[in-house]
Amino acid sequence: MSDIEGKDIEFFGKITASMTHEFKNVLAIIKESSGLMEDITKIAPLSESQHQEKFDNALKTIKNQLNRGMELSTVFNRFAHAPDRSTAEINLKDLAEQVVTLSRRFARLKHLTLKVAPEGEHDGNLHIKGNPVWLQMAVFTGIECCLNILPPESGIILASQSRQGRKCIRIDCTGNAKDKDQLSASLESEQSWKDLNGIMSVLGGHIEWLENASGFELIFE
């Protein structure tokens, strides 16, 4: 068995565990906020302005967490259905956005920011055919490579782009002290970088370093 075989199961386990924690966090905040609302209504009538403000803030927190829970549920549902098909047509912008949502907790634990590039920096019409699980795993592993070597307060930005007819996802590392040579040396010493190269090979793609920025591109076609 090659080093890359079995990585898809490991990937599913890692994401599932992370998203379970996220759901628990959402429910815990909703529980805490609803408890605060109950306490406030027992203390004094809502007509008293200071209690009304606290009540409104608690309601706002509950609404925000419910929206977050709905977003997480939608993304996780798509993720859970990824193994349904061995090959599917995937929009690269949607792929980047989905994996960023699935990966944010890993970045937060390391005090890093993780986001997709602004709308104008994406090509939203790029589609590729491939295994949905392995495509998500490739993007996640690319993010994981950066998470493993970047110092706190750095950032990772993803964008779907087309270069000379080739479809790719660009992964930029920002706000760090590493120059291109240092970044490449750090990444290439990581096991996750070796895994990423193996995954891209399975997908029929490859990795290229960016010429004028700290990062790399996952070239799919």
Secondary structure, DSSP 4 states (H G I P E B T S, - for coil): --TTTTHHHHHHHHHHHHHHHHHHHHHHHHHHHHHHHHHHHHHS-TTSHHHHHHHHHHHHHHHHHHHHHHHHHHHHHHHHTGGG-SSEEEEHHHHHHHHHHHHHHHHHHTT-EEEEPPGGG--TT-EEEE-HHHHHHHHHHHHHHHHHHPPTT-EEEEEEEEETTEEEEEEEEES-S--HHHHHHHHHTSHHHHHHHHHHHHTT-EEEE-SSSSEEEEE--
